[in-house]
Amino acid sequence: MDYSRLCRGGGDGHLEALTGDNIDLIAAHLDVTYTVRLAACSRELYDMISKDEGKMHHWDEPCLLMPPPAYWFDEHWDVARASRLHDTVYDLVPLDHPRRSVALPFMHDRKWLGANGDWIAAADHHGWCLVNVYTERHIPLPSLPAMKICYTSVSYQSAVAYDVSWGPGINLLKIVICQVPTKGGRYADYKLIALFDKRIFYLEGGGDWRMLEALTPAPDYPNYCDAIELGGHVFAVDETDGSTYFWDTANENLMLPFVIPPPVVDDQQYAWFLAPSADGKRLMIILTVNNIGIANAEVPPDIPYAANGLQLRQYPPVATYVFEQDPLSTARAGDFLWRQVNSLGDHSLFLGLNYPIIANLKKCESKAPDGTLVPFMRKNCVYTAYRKILHNQYPKILRCNLQPDEGETVGVISLPRDGWDNVRQAAMWFKPALNIARSVLPLKKH
């Protein structure tokens, strides 16, 4: 059967002939995007897939989006590149269930720079764009002032590394999709942040990029490491000391920012993240100890996870803190006081290249019944992945419990270092959503 034709709704009578068992068989062999398109063919198909596919795709659970492992070791990079398969087919890995493939044809010769919901920001030699994962709608983005995206080949562990840079010594960390484009807004209502280590640009659909002025002159710019938009304001955190800067985007001149002091001041080196609260009203800052490991430098053994093929490790606990405040209310008084968040309740945070995901995991446990690493998906945890598109410090993805038991270890997903650090697309969190069939892909009646 021509699956792609069926998924486009051209079944010529096939749809009516399909039974539940047929649907199960077809869906089991389709990637995530085609399964959504199959569900959009008719209300009957949507109902059948939504009832059964929860077992296979785990809709609405954050998963890791990453290149398939076949392209980490089996072929030389030039050979793998010639096949082009790694450019368009990726792995979508639920944390406790079998991995599935996801076809992204628009990623041919592109690198992803960030994601939010069903949208990915991507770049190639010619420029960058927003693309919808399911509909493949393509929205070109304007160039930055005096910007040139250049890919420079350098020798690195027998591979080819790609660097995206703007100006001398200024590196693009990621594109933050603060607000996704919608049909109601004619796909021009998006809001983006281009986050560089020394510069920040802000874009609203239909306009031009605007540079957010730094508080200090060159060359003493802050070392930005994460940014979000909340309530019409852009917030960016400084990797050096955790100070948070924010600008009012309603001000066309984007004057100098307010500065929020860090919630913790000590000698530790932290990895800093920003996220909105679950209700979208407050700013959260998340910090974890930047270096994870064991004092004697011994590396824990990998523990194969049969559920999805990931390699897990256990590390000693690391300090992880979450603080929040309503900066838009306190800005008027100049009283920026952080309040520590000791529990996320039934939620967990998923942070990295993607816009922060605050997932409701009410059905999940907060701890493993026997104290082991699995199940790996748990509530009241902070999950961190790669914070930028290149130069990752180590190929690990962490799970830190905000209320750990005594002696509880940190859960780590260990990805192979060889062929991963700079060349491969940095793994990021992505939440597959079947309900996109109802909104973006209108259901057909049969």
C-alpha positions as CSV (number, residue, x, y, z in Angstrom):
1,M,0.0,0.0,0.0
2,D,1.2,3.5,-0.8
3,Y,1.4,4.9,2.8
4,S,2.4,8.4,1.7
5,R,-0.6,8.6,-0.7
6,L,-2.9,7.3,2.0
7,C,-1.6,9.8,4.5
8,R,-2.4,12.6,2.1
9,G,-6.0,11.5,2.0
10,G,-5.9,10.0,-1.5
11,G,-6.9,6.5,-0.5
12,D,-9.4,5.8,-3.3
13,G,-11.6,3.7,-1.0
14,H,-8.8,2.2,1.1
15,L,-9.8,4.1,4.2
16,E,-13.2,2.5,4.5
17,A,-11.7,-1.0,4.1
18,L,-9.2,-0.6,6.9
19,T,-9.9,-2.4,10.1
20,G,-8.5,-1.7,13.5
21,D,-5.8,-4.3,13.1
22,N,-4.8,-2.8,9.7
23,I,-4.5,0.6,11.3
24,D,-2.3,-0.8,14.0
25,L,-0.1,-2.6,11.5
26,I,0.3,0.5,9.3
27,A,0.9,2.9,12.1
28,A,3.5,0.6,13.6
29,H,5.6,1.1,10.4
30,L,5.0,4.8,9.9
31,D,7.2,7.5,11.4
32,V,5.7,10.0,13.8
33,T,4.8,12.7,11.2
34,Y,3.1,10.3,8.8
35,T,1.1,8.8,11.7
36,V,-0.2,12.3,12.4
37,R,-1.1,12.7,8.7
38,L,-2.8,9.3,8.7
39,A,-4.9,10.4,11.7
40,A,-5.9,13.5,9.8
41,C,-7.4,11.5,7.0
42,S,-10.7,10.9,8.8
43,R,-12.3,11.2,12.2
44,E,-12.5,7.4,12.3
45,L,-8.8,7.0,11.8
46,Y,-8.1,9.8,14.3
47,D,-10.2,8.0,16.9
48,M,-8.5,4.6,16.2
49,I,-5.0,6.0,16.3
50,S,-5.5,8.1,19.4
51,K,-6.8,5.1,21.3
52,D,-4.0,2.8,20.3
53,E,-1.1,5.0,19.5
54,G,-0.7,6.2,23.1
55,K,1.0,2.8,23.5
56,M,3.4,3.4,20.6
57,H,4.1,7.1,20.3
58,H,3.4,8.3,23.8
59,W,1.8,11.5,22.6
60,D,2.4,14.6,24.7
61,E,5.4,13.2,26.5
62,P,8.7,15.0,26.0
63,C,11.1,12.8,23.9
64,L,14.7,13.3,22.7
65,L,15.0,14.3,19.1
66,M,18.4,13.2,17.8
67,P,20.2,11.7,14.8
68,P,19.9,7.9,14.6
69,P,22.9,6.0,16.2
70,A,23.7,4.3,12.9
71,Y,25.4,7.5,11.8
72,W,27.6,7.9,14.9
73,F,30.0,5.1,14.1
74,D,29.2,2.8,11.2
75,E,30.2,5.1,8.4
76,H,32.7,7.8,7.8
77,W,31.0,11.2,7.9
78,D,31.6,11.8,4.2
79,V,30.0,8.5,3.3
80,A,27.1,9.1,5.6
81,R,26.7,12.5,4.2
82,A,26.6,11.1,0.6
83,S,23.6,9.0,1.6
84,R,21.7,12.1,2.8
85,L,19.6,9.8,5.0
86,H,20.9,11.3,8.2
87,D,19.8,14.7,7.0
88,T,16.1,13.8,6.9
89,V,15.4,10.8,9.2
90,Y,15.9,11.2,12.9
91,D,15.2,9.2,16.1
92,L,12.4,10.3,18.5
93,V,13.2,8.6,21.8
94,P,10.6,8.5,24.7
95,L,12.5,8.1,27.9
96,D,10.9,4.8,28.9
97,H,9.6,3.4,25.6
98,P,10.8,2.2,22.2
99,R,12.3,4.8,20.0
100,R,10.5,5.8,16.8
101,S,11.7,7.5,13.6
102,V,10.6,10.9,12.5
103,A,11.0,12.1,8.9
104,L,12.1,15.7,8.5
105,P,12.7,16.2,4.7
106,F,13.1,19.9,5.2
107,M,16.2,19.3,7.3
108,H,18.2,18.3,4.2
109,D,21.5,20.2,4.4
110,R,20.2,22.2,7.4
111,K,21.0,22.4,11.1
112,W,18.4,23.0,13.7
113,L,18.9,25.9,15.9
114,G,15.9,25.6,18.3
115,A,12.3,24.4,18.6
116,N,9.0,25.2,20.2
117,G,5.9,23.0,19.9
118,D,5.6,21.8,16.3
119,W,8.1,24.4,14.9
120,I,11.8,24.1,14.3
121,A,14.2,26.9,13.5
122,A,16.8,25.8,11.0
123,A,19.7,27.3,9.0
124,D,21.6,26.4,5.9
125,H,24.3,28.2,3.8
126,H,21.7,30.7,2.5
127,G,19.8,31.8,5.6
128,W,17.4,30.6,8.3
129,C,13.7,29.8,8.5
130,L,10.9,28.4,10.6
131,V,9.4,25.0,9.5
132,N,6.4,23.1,10.9
133,V,7.3,19.5,11.6
134,Y,4.0,18.1,10.4
135,T,2.8,20.4,7.6
136,E,6.3,21.4,6.5
137,R,5.1,25.0,6.1
138,H,8.2,27.1,5.5
139,I,8.6,30.7,6.8
140,P,11.8,32.5,5.6
141,L,13.4,34.7,8.2
142,P,15.0,38.1,7.6
143,S,18.8,38.4,7.9
144,L,20.4,40.0,10.8
145,P,22.0,43.4,10.3
146,A,25.4,42.8,8.6
147,M,24.9,39.1,9.2
148,K,26.4,36.3,7.3
149,I,25.9,32.7,8.1
150,C,29.1,30.9,7.2
151,Y,30.0,27.2,7.6
152,T,33.7,26.7,8.2
153,S,35.2,23.2,8.0
154,V,37.9,22.4,10.5
155,S,39.6,19.1,11.4
156,Y,38.1,17.6,14.6
157,Q,38.5,14.0,15.6
158,S,38.4,12.9,11.9
159,A,35.2,14.7,11.3
160,V,33.9,17.9,9.9
161,A,32.7,20.5,12.3
162,Y,30.3,23.3,11.3
163,D,30.4,26.6,13.0
164,V,27.7,29.3,12.7
165,S,29.2,32.6,13.6
166,W,28.3,36.3,13.4
167,G,31.2,38.7,13.4
168,P,34.6,37.9,14.9
169,G,34.5,35.9,18.1
170,I,30.7,36.0,18.4
171,N,28.9,32.7,18.2
172,L,25.3,31.8,17.8
173,L,24.0,29.7,20.6
174,K,20.4,29.1,19.5
175,I,17.2,30.6,18.1
176,V,14.6,30.9,20.8
177,I,11.1,30.5,19.4
178,C,9.2,32.5,22.0
179,Q,5.9,32.4,20.2
180,V,5.0,30.1,17.3
181,P,3.3,31.3,14.1
182,T,-0.4,30.5,13.9
183,K,-3.0,30.3,11.1
184,G,-5.1,32.9,12.9
185,G,-2.1,35.3,12.8
186,R,-1.5,34.4,9.1
187,Y,1.8,32.8,10.2
188,A,3.3,36.3,10.9
189,D,2.7,36.4,14.7
190,Y,5.9,34.7,15.7
191,K,8.4,36.1,18.2
192,L,12.0,35.0,18.1
193,I,15.3,35.7,19.9
194,A,18.6,35.1,18.2
195,L,20.9,34.3,21.2
196,F,24.6,34.9,20.7
197,D,27.1,34.6,23.4
198,K,27.8,38.4,23.2
199,R,24.7,39.8,21.5
200,I,20.9,39.4,21.5
201,F,18.5,40.2,18.7
202,Y,14.7,40.2,18.9
203,L,12.2,39.7,16.0
204,E,8.5,40.0,15.7
205,G,6.8,38.5,12.6
206,G,6.7,41.0,9.7
207,G,9.4,43.2,11.2
208,D,13.2,43.4,11.3
209,W,15.6,42.1,13.8
210,R,16.4,44.6,16.6
211,M,19.5,44.4,18.7
212,L,19.0,44.6,22.5
213,E,21.5,47.0,23.9
214,A,24.0,45.6,26.5
215,L,24.4,47.3,29.8
216,T,28.2,47.4,29.4
217,P,30.2,48.5,26.4
218,A,32.4,46.3,24.2
219,P,34.4,44.3,24.9
220,D,32.9,43.7,28.4
221,Y,29.6,42.3,27.1
222,P,27.8,39.7,29.3
223,N,28.2,36.1,28.6
224,Y,24.7,35.2,27.6
225,C,23.7,31.5,27.9
226,D,19.9,31.4,27.9
227,A,16.9,33.7,27.1
228,I,13.1,33.7,26.9
229,E,10.3,36.1,26.4
230,L,7.6,36.6,29.0
231,G,4.9,39.2,29.2
232,G,6.3,41.3,26.4
233,H,9.8,41.4,27.9
234,V,13.0,39.6,26.9
235,F,15.0,38.0,29.7
236,A,18.6,36.8,29.3
237,V,20.9,35.2,31.9
238,D,24.6,35.8,32.1
239,E,26.6,32.5,32.3
240,T,29.4,34.2,34.4
241,D,27.4,35.0,37.5
242,G,23.7,34.3,36.9
243,S,22.6,38.0,36.6
244,T,19.5,38.3,34.5
245,Y,18.9,41.2,32.1
246,F,15.5,42.2,30.7
247,W,14.2,44.5,28.1
248,D,10.7,45.9,27.3
249,T,10.0,44.9,23.7
250,A,7.2,47.4,23.5
251,N,9.9,50.1,23.5
252,E,11.0,50.5,19.9
253,N,14.4,51.8,21.0
254,L,15.0,48.9,23.3
255,M,16.8,51.0,25.9
256,L,19.3,49.6,28.4
257,P,18.0,46.7,30.4
258,F,17.0,46.2,34.0
259,V,19.3,43.9,35.9
260,I,18.1,41.2,38.3
261,P,20.8,40.0,40.7
262,P,21.4,36.2,40.8
263,P,19.6,34.1,43.5
264,V,22.8,32.4,44.6
265,V,26.3,34.0,45.0
266,D,29.1,31.6,45.7
267,D,32.2,30.0,44.2
268,Q,30.4,27.3,42.3
269,Q,30.2,27.2,38.6
270,Y,26.6,26.8,37.5
271,A,24.7,26.0,34.3
272,W,21.9,28.6,34.2
273,F,18.5,28.2,32.5
274,L,15.4,30.4,32.2
275,A,11.8,29.2,31.9
276,P,8.3,30.5,32.5
277,S,6.3,29.1,35.3
278,A,3.6,26.5,34.6
279,D,0.9,29.3,34.5
280,G,3.1,31.5,32.3
281,K,3.0,34.4,34.8
282,R,6.4,34.2,36.6
283,L,10.0,33.9,35.6
284,M,11.9,30.9,36.8
285,I,15.7,30.5,36.9
286,I,17.2,27.1,37.1
287,L,20.8,26.3,38.1
288,T,22.7,23.1,38.3
289,V,26.4,22.5,39.0
290,N,28.2,22.8,35.7
291,N,30.6,20.0,36.3
292,I,29.3,16.5,37.0
293,G,31.5,13.7,37.9
294,I,33.4,11.8,40.6
295,A,36.3,13.1,42.6
296,N,38.7,10.4,41.5
297,A,37.6,10.9,37.9
298,E,36.3,7.3,37.5
299,V,33.6,7.1,35.0
300,P,30.5,5.0,36.0
301,P,29.7,2.1,33.7
302,D,27.0,2.4,31.1
303,I,23.7,0.6,31.9
304,P,21.9,-0.4,28.7
305,Y,18.2,0.5,28.9
306,A,16.3,-2.2,27.0
307,A,13.2,0.0,26.7
308,N,14.8,2.4,24.1
309,G,18.4,1.5,23.6
310,L,19.8,4.5,25.6
311,Q,22.8,4.1,27.8
312,L,22.3,5.3,31.4
313,R,24.7,6.2,34.2
314,Q,24.5,7.0,37.8
315,Y,26.4,10.0,39.2
316,P,26.6,11.4,42.7
317,P,24.0,14.0,43.5
318,V,24.6,17.6,42.2
319,A,23.0,20.8,43.5
320,T,20.0,21.8,41.5
321,Y,17.9,24.8,42.4
322,V,14.8,26.5,41.0
323,F,13.8,30.0,41.9
324,E,11.0,32.2,40.7
325,Q,9.7,35.8,40.9
326,D,7.3,38.2,39.1
327,P,9.9,40.6,37.7
328,L,7.3,42.8,36.0
329,S,5.6,43.6,39.3
330,T,8.8,44.1,41.3
331,A,10.5,46.1,38.6
332,R,8.6,49.2,39.6
333,A,9.8,49.0,43.2
334,G,13.3,47.8,42.2
335,D,13.0,44.9,44.6
336,F,14.0,41.8,42.8
337,L,13.8,39.0,45.3
338,W,13.9,35.4,44.2
339,R,11.8,32.8,45.9
340,Q,13.1,29.2,46.0
341,V,10.8,26.6,44.5
342,N,11.2,23.4,46.4
343,S,8.7,21.3,44.4
344,L,7.3,21.3,40.9
345,G,4.4,19.0,42.0
346,D,3.2,16.9,39.2
347,H,5.3,18.8,36.6
348,S,8.9,18.4,35.3
349,L,11.0,20.8,33.4
350,F,12.8,19.9,30.1
351,L,15.4,22.4,29.2
352,G,17.9,22.8,26.4
353,L,17.9,24.0,22.8
354,N,14.1,23.8,22.8
355,Y,11.9,26.4,24.4
356,P,11.3,25.2,27.9
357,I,8.8,22.4,28.2
358,I,6.8,22.2,31.5
359,A,5.2,18.8,31.3
360,N,2.4,17.5,33.5
361,L,3.5,14.0,34.5
362,K,0.7,13.3,37.0
363,K,0.7,9.6,36.0
364,C,4.4,9.2,36.5
365,E,6.2,8.4,39.8
366,S,8.5,10.9,41.4
367,K,10.9,8.2,42.5
368,A,11.7,4.7,41.4
369,P,10.1,2.1,43.7
370,D,13.4,0.2,44.2
371,G,15.7,3.2,44.0
372,T,17.0,2.3,40.5
373,L,17.4,4.7,37.5
374,V,14.2,3.6,35.8
375,P,11.6,4.5,34.9
376,F,13.5,7.5,33.7
377,M,10.5,9.8,33.1
378,R,9.4,11.2,36.5
379,K,7.6,14.1,37.9
380,N,9.1,16.9,40.1
381,C,12.4,16.7,38.2
382,V,14.6,19.0,36.1
383,Y,15.8,17.5,32.8
384,T,18.6,19.3,31.1
385,A,20.1,18.7,27.6
386,Y,22.4,20.7,25.3
387,R,22.1,24.4,25.8
388,K,23.6,25.4,22.5
389,I,24.1,24.1,19.0
390,L,27.8,23.6,19.2
391,H,30.7,23.1,21.6
392,N,28.9,21.0,24.2
393,Q,31.0,20.3,27.2
394,Y,30.0,16.6,27.5
395,P,27.5,14.4,25.7
396,K,25.3,13.8,28.7
397,I,21.6,14.6,29.5
398,L,20.7,14.9,33.2
399,R,17.7,14.2,35.4
400,C,17.8,15.9,38.8
401,N,15.1,15.3,41.4
402,L,14.2,18.5,43.3
403,Q,13.4,16.4,46.4
404,P,15.9,13.5,46.3
405,D,16.0,10.8,48.9
406,E,19.2,10.4,50.9
407,G,21.8,8.9,48.7
408,E,19.7,9.2,45.5
409,T,21.9,9.5,42.4
410,V,21.6,11.7,39.4
411,G,20.2,9.9,36.3
412,V,22.3,10.5,33.2
413,I,21.7,9.6,29.6
414,S,25.2,9.1,28.1
415,L,25.6,9.6,24.4
416,P,28.8,8.5,22.6
417,R,31.4,11.1,22.6
418,D,32.9,10.0,19.3
419,G,31.3,11.7,16.4
420,W,28.9,13.7,18.5
421,D,30.4,16.7,20.2
422,N,30.4,19.2,17.3
423,V,29.3,17.5,14.1
424,R,26.0,15.9,15.1
425,Q,22.8,17.8,15.7
426,A,22.6,18.5,19.4
427,A,19.8,16.4,20.9
428,M,16.9,18.4,22.1
429,W,13.5,17.8,23.7
430,F,10.4,17.5,21.5
431,K,6.9,16.6,22.4
432,P,4.9,14.8,19.7
433,A,1.3,15.9,19.6
434,L,-1.4,13.9,17.8
435,N,-4.0,16.7,18.3
436,I,-2.1,18.7,15.6
437,A,-4.3,16.6,13.3
438,R,-7.3,18.5,14.5
439,S,-5.9,22.0,14.3
440,V,-3.3,22.2,11.6
441,L,-4.4,19.3,9.4
442,P,-8.2,19.6,9.2
443,L,-9.9,16.2,9.6
444,K,-11.8,15.0,6.5
445,K,-15.2,13.4,6.7
446,H,-15.7,10.0,5.0
